[in-house]
C-alpha cells in the first residue's frame, strides 16, 4: 500500500492506493488539487466582493455629510464662545494640572457640540 500526500494551507489530505491503482490515485490527487484551488478562488472572490460592497456602502457613521448655512453659523458661534472661555482660563491659570485637565475637557466638549450640530 502506498500513500500520496497533498499538503495545502488548511492541512493535509491522503490518498492510499495499491500499486495497480496508481492511475486512479494520480487522478484523485489532481481532482483534490483542483477542488482546493477552486475553493480558494471562491473564497477570494467572496472576500473581494464583500470588501467592494463595504467600500461602496459606507456606514452612516462613517459618511461625510454636507452641512447647511445654519449649521455653519451655529458651529462658528460655538467656536467663538469656546474661544472666549479658553482665553478666560488662559488669563487666570498658572499652568497647574487642574487647569490643563479643564482645557482638555473643554476641547472635548467643543468637539462633541460641533459633532452634534453637524449631524442635524
N, C-alpha and C positions, 0 to 999 in steps of 0.2 A: 504494500500500500504506500502511495506517495501523497504528499500534501503540497498544494500550490497555495501560497500566501499572498493576499492582497492587503497592502497597508495604505490606509487613507488618513485623512485628517481626523476622522471620528473613530479610529480604531483599526482593527484588523478583521479580515474575513478569510476563511479557509475553504478550500475545495479539496476533498480527499478523493483519490482515484486510483484505480489499478493501472498497470502498465498498458492494458488493452484499451482503457478509456481515456487515453491521453488527449485525443482529438476533442472529446466531449469536455474535458477539463479546461482545455485552452479556450474553447468556445464559451463556456460558462464564465471563465475569467474575463474574457473580452466583454461579455454582457454585463458583468458586475462592474467593470471599469466604466463602461458607457452609462450605466444606471447611476453610478456615483457622480460622474461628470454632469449628467443631465440634472440630477438633484441639486448639485452645486450651482449650476446655471439658473435653475428655477429660484433657488434661494437668493442669489444675487439680484435677480430680476425683481423679486418681491421687495427686497430691501431698497433697491433703487427706486422702484415705483412709489413706495411708501415715503421715501425721502423727498422725491419730487412733489408728491401730493402735499406733504407737510410744508414744503418751501412755497408752494403756490397758495396755500390756505393758511395764512398767519393766524395765530391765536389772537382773539380780540385784545388781550392784554399786551400783546407784542406789536400791535399795529400803531402806526403813527396816524394821529387824527388831526386834521386841519382845525384850527380854532378860528372863531369869528372875531369881528372887531370888538364886540362887547367883552369877550374873554380876554383879548389882548389888553384892553383898557383896565380890566379888573386885575390882571397879572401885574401890570405896570404900577397900579395903585398899591398892591400888596408889597411889591419890591421897594417902593418909596417909603412905606410905613415901616417895614423891617429895617431899611437903611437908617431911618431916624433912630430906631431902637438900638441898632449896632453902634451908632455914633454916641448915643447917650451912655451905653455901657462902656465904650472905649474911654469916655471922658472921666468916668468915676472909678475905673479899675486900676489896680496896681499889678496886674498880671498873675494874681493868685489862681490856684487850680479851680476854685469855685466859679470864678468869672469865665474862665476858659470853658468849663463844662456848660455854663449858661449859654455861651456863644455857640457851642456845638449843637445844643438842643434847639436854639433859635434857628440855626441853619436848617436843621431837620424839619422844624415846624414850617419854615418858609417853603421848603421843598414840597411837603405834603399839601399845603394850602394851594400852591400853584398846580400841583398834580390834580387836585380835586377840581379846580377851576377848569383845567384843560379837558377833563373827562365829561363835562356837562354836555 
